[in-house]
Amino acid sequence: MSTYLLCASPIQGHVSPVVAIARDLVARGHDVTVLTGSRFRGAVEAAGAAHRPLTGIADFDDRRLLEDHPERAAKRGIAKLEFDVQVTFIRPVPDQFRDVERAVAELSPDAILVEGAFAGVLPYLQDDPTSRPPVVGVGVIPLVQGSVDTAPAGLGLAPSSTPFGRLRNRVLGALVTRVLFRKSQALAQRTLRDLGRPELETFVFDFTRKCDRYLQLSPAEFEYPRSDLSPNVRFVGTVLPPAPDDPELPAWWPELDGDRPVVHVTQGTIDNTDFDRLVRPTLDALADRDVLVVVATGGRPVDDLGELPGNARAAEFLPYDLLLPKTDVFVTNAGFGGTQYALSHGVPIVAAGATEDKPEVAMRVQWAGVGVNLRTGTPAPSAVARAVDRVLADRGFRDRARAMAARIRDYDTFGLIAEELEQAVAAARLRLEVPVS
């Protein structure tokens, strides 16, 4: 049995896969503690793990970003992305790091597992590996490591390894690191100096290269090929949330087994304060189509949707393990977890991503040929209608989505993660036993 410390930023889509990993490690007999936001205590303890709350500004609530930072509303595009990076990724580092230090001092973990946006381990990764526990990262968002074959993360551009494409990537890389994200890079360097650590030698987004091992939570086929992929990266498949034991189904559920194609639309549980961004345009777009539109409001009252067309049904939450096998098209704002959940059931996608990592997810949907990328987070109803019609008419989208589902099933994701942690612990012990010459 080993002792593991798992760390996650207090963001629902980042915490959920970490809690699922914790549940599996506990079932394997390991002693597991999860360091994350205080509001996730119940979920962590339900998984059988111990919970340690983050402190200070590290314990933010991702549901209240706009209320806590009203200035965010005025930002668009890259400016909004940089703002989010600073607020959720860089500024919490000092408090996160102090919380990690305390946890390590009290628990003496054999290894630390962190999701890829938890930068509080960055100061640790600047230290001599023999002076700290091994650090294994897990990618709960698309891989953001820079490459000669890809545009910088955040721009939502397809990869290219042609001579012209690599020139584009190099120029855009310089623009992002030296201009667009210059303030974020400077903030990261200043933060490390203040914590008594050397500055980064690379762009802050590339900190995952410094993990002892980095496990990307997706099939390799859903990630861009890179000729210079960091050797610490391993693709381990997808972590899917556990199915509810006895879900309550709405009265209209039997309609899903009718003759009409089923189109499911959702804005998730976070970016759902304004249904006019995607849900309402989808309802309006498909109101005259011979389809059944199913909406999940992500916890908001169904009445907030307004009047529903005759071919639409809605609920606050729906069990995806039961819904997705009945779904023909998934219309989404391109959250990484929800997208992979749909693909795990072979459902083709219409993606409308505009914030955080969502443009990157949407472009991967397009690049992998498993759906249509609307290239905006606020599509017009006509654009949604054309995209849904295209996906329903072209069997190639479903065939490629089903091939992706088969590939996801090939991975023993939890087994691979447990194996990598065990190997990291064994390697660390070996380093301590072998004398330095």
N, C-alpha and C positions, 0 to 999 in steps of 0.2 A: 504494500500500500504506500502511496505517495501523498504528499501534501501539496495542493495546488492553490495558487492565488489567481483568480480570474478577474480581469478589469474591463469595464465597459463605460463609455460615456453615457450619460443618462438620457439617451435617445431611444425611443421604443424600438425602431428598426435595428439598432445596434445591440440593445440589451437582449432582445428575444432569442437570437441565435446563441448568445453566450449562456443564457439560462438553460437552453436546450442542451448545450455541451456540458454544463454543470450537472444536469440531471443524469446524463449518461455516465459521467465520470463517477458520480456518487454510486450509481448502480454497479459499477465495476469495483467498488470497495475503497475508493480514494476519499481522502479528507479534502473537501472543497470549500473555499471561501470566495464569495463574489463581492468585489468592491465596485459599487455603482451608486446611482442616485438613491436617496432615501425613499422615494415613492415606489421603488421596485422591491422593497423588502418582502412583501407578501409573495410575489412571484418567485423570488430567489428561495425563500424558505419552503415554498410548496414543492420546489425541485429537490429538496433534501439537503441543500447547501446552507452554509452560514452566510449571513449578510453583514457587510461593513459599509456604512454610508460614506459617500464622499462628503467633503466639508468645503466651506467657503463658497467661492463662485463656481467651483467645480460641480456643486450640487444644484445645477440649474434645472428648470423644467422646460423641456422642448415644446410643450404645448403652449407656453406663455412667452415665446420669444418676441412676438410682436408687442405684447403688453409690456414686457420688461424692457424692450428696446424699440420704442415707437419710431425712432429714426430709420429703422430698417425698411419701413413702408415706402420711403421715398427713393430707395435704391433699386436699380435695375441691372440685369445682366451680370457682367463680371464684377461690378461694384457690389452687388448684393452677395455674390458668391464670396468675394474677399471679406466682406463684413461677417458672413456666417463662419468662414474659416477662422477669423480672429476671435470671434465670440465663443465658438464651441470647440475649437481645436487648439488654439495657441494660448489665449489668456488664462484658461483653467490649468495650464501646465504646472505652475508652482504649487497650487493646492493639491492637484492630483499627485504630484511627485511626493509631497510631504505625506499624503495619505498612503501611498505605496511604501514609503520608507518605514512608516509606523507599522504597517501590516507585515512587512518583511521582518522587522525587528521582533514582533510579537509572535508570528506564526512560523518563522523559519521555513518558508515554502521550498520544496524541491525544484519547482519551476513556476514561472509566471506566464499566463496566457492572456494576451490583450487583443481586443479588436482593433482594427487598423486605424481608427480615428482617435484612439486614446493615446495622446502624445505625452502623457505624464510619465511614461517609461523612457522617454528620449534622453533625459539626463543619465539614467542608468546605462543606456546603450553607448554612452560616451565613455564609460568606465572600462577598466580591464575586465574581460569576461570571467577571470578567475576570482574576482572580488564580489561577484553578484550571482544570483540564481540565473539559470538560462531563461531567455525571454522568447516565447513563441507567439507570433502574431497570427491573427485570423482575419481574413479580408471579408468584411460584411458589406462592403461597397465595391464597385468596380476597381480593378487594379489601377492605381494612379502613378506608378513608377514611370519616370521619364524614359524615353527610348528614341533611337534614331528612326524608328519605324512608325511612330505615332505622334499625333499632335499633342500638345500639353493637355492634361486633364482639365475639364471644366469648359472647354470650347465646344464639345459635342461634335467633333469632326471625325470622319472615318479615317482609319489608318492608311498609310501609303509607304511602301518601301522602294518605290521607283526613285531614280535620281532626282526628279523634280519634287516628288513627295518628300524625300528626305531633306531637300533644301527648304521646303515649306515648313517641315517639322522643326528644323534648326532655327529658322528665322522666328517662328512663333514661340519656340522655347525661350529664346533670348528676350522676346517681347514680354512674355509672361513673367519670367523670373526677375528681369531687370526693370520692368516698367509697371505692368499691371498688378503684380503681387510683390512689388519692391517693399512696401510697408509691412506686409506680412512676414517676409523673409527677415527684415530688420528687427521686427518684434520678436521673432523666434531666436535670433542671434542674441539679442539683448537679454531675453529671458534665460538663456543658457548661461550667459556670462554672470548674471545675477545669482544663479544657482551654483556658481563656482565650477562650471564645466566649459570645455573648449567649444568654440563655435563650430557649426556644421560646415562640412566641406562641400555639401551638395544642397540642392533646393530642399526646403522643409518637407515637401510632399514625398520626397524620396527616403524619409526616415525608415520606412519599412525594410529597406535594403540592409539595415543594420541589425535587424532581428536575427537571432540565432537560426530561426526557421520561420518562414512566412507561408501560411496555409491559406490559399485563396478559395473562398467558399463559392465556387461555381465550377461547372465542367470546363475543361480547357477550350472546348469548342465555342463557348460563349465569351471568350476573351480574345483580344487582338493578339496575333502572333508577333513576337519580338525576337529579333536575332540576338539582342543583347539582354535578354531576360536575366534578372539577377539570379544567381545559382541557389539562393536560399528559398526560392519560390517553389511550392508544390501545389498543384490543383487537387482538391480533395472532394469535390462535389458539393452538394447543396444541403444545408441544414433546414429541414422543414419543421414547422411548429407541430406539437402533438395535437392530434384530433381530440375534440371534446368528447367526454364519455357518453353523454346523453343530451345532444343538442336539441333545443326547442325549435321546431320548424314552423314557419308561417303557414297559415291556412291555404295559401295559394301554391304551396310547394308542388303538388301533383301536376300543375300546369307545365312544369319543366319537362315532363315526359310527353308533351304533345308533339305535333308535327312542325311547329315553328322553330327556326333557329333561335338559340338563346344567346343574347348579348349581355354580358355582365359589365357594369361600369362602377367604378369607385374612385374616390380621391384619398383613400386610406383613412388613418385615424388622426393624422396631424394636419395635413394641408387640406382640411375639409371645412374651413370656416366660411368659404365662399363657393357655393355649389355652381355659381355662374361660370366658374373657370372651366369645368369639364363635364360635370354630371348633367347640368341643365342643357348645355348645347347638345349632348348626346341624346337626351330625351326628346328635344325638339327635332333633332336630325332624323330620328328613326320613328317618329310618331305615325307616319303614314306607311311604314314598311311592314311587311308580313313577318315580323320577328317579335320575340318576347324580350323586353328590356328589363333586366334585373339590377336594382340598385342596392348597394350596401352603403349606408351613411357613415359608417365608422364610429357609431355611438351617438351621433346627433339625432334629435327627434325627426322622424319621417316627415312630420308636418312642415319642417323647414324646407322641404323640397318644393313646396307649392303644389299646385294641381298636377296630377300625373296624367299622361296620355292613357288612352284605353288599353294600350299594349304594354304598359309598364307596371312593375310590381316593386316594392321596396321593403327593406327591413333595416334595423340598425346594425345588426351583425348577422352574418350567414356562415355556416360551416363550410369552409373551402374544400375540405376533403370530400364532401358530398356534392357541393355545387359545381366545382370545376369539371368533373367527369361529364356533366350535363351541359357544359358551356361550349359554344361554337366560336365566340370571339370575346376577348378580354380587353376592355377599353380602360386604360389606366394612366395615372399621372407619372408612371415609370419609377415607382419605388423599387429598389433592387430586390428586396425579399419577395414582394408580391409578384414581380415579374418572373422570378425563378420558380415560385410556387405554381404559377400558371403553366410555365414550360414543363414542370415536372409532371403535369397531366396532359401534355401535348396540345395545349390550347394556344392558337395564334393570337397575336397581340396588336392592338392599336395604341401607340404610346404617345403621350402628350406631356413631355417633361421640360421644365423651365428653371427649376431651382435646385440647389444642392448638387447631388450627383446625378440627378434625373436626366439632364441632357446626354450624359455619358451612357446611361442605361438605354435610353431611347435609340441612340445611334447603334448600340450593340444589337438591339432588336432588328434594326434595318440591315446592319452588316451581316448578321447571321441568317438573314432571310426568313425569320420567324414571325414577321409582322411589318407594320407600316409605322414610320416615324413621322409624326405631324410637325415636328420641329418648332413647336410652341406649346406653352402651358395653357393657353386660352384660345383654342381653335374655334373657328366659326362652325355652326351646325353643318353647313354644306361640306366643309372639309372632313368632318367626322363621318358624314353620310357616305362620301366617296371612298373613304378608307375602309369602312365596314363593308360596303358593297364589294370592294376589291378583294378583301380577305375572304369573304364568303364565296366569291366567284372563282378564285384561284386556289386550287387544291394544293399547290406547291407550298403555300404558307403552312397549312396543317401538316403536310408530310414532313416538312423540316422541323416543325414544333414537336411532332411525334418522335422524330429521330433524336431530338435534343432530350426528350423525356427518357428514351431508351438509354441514352448516354448517362443521364443523371442516375438512373437505376444501377448502372454498372459500378458506381462508387459505393464503397462501404465507408461513408463519411465519418461517422463517429469512431469506427475502428481505426481509420487512418489518423484521426486526431489523437486518439489515445496512444497509438503507436509512436507518433512523432514526439509526444510529450515524454514517453518512456525512454526513447532514444536520446532526447535532450538531457534528461536526468542522468542517464548512464554515461553520456559523454562528459557532463560536468563532473561527475564523480571520478571519472578516469583522469581528467585534467588535474584534479586535486591529489590523486594518488601518484601520478608520475612526477618525479622531482624535476625541477627546472635546471638544466645544465648550464 
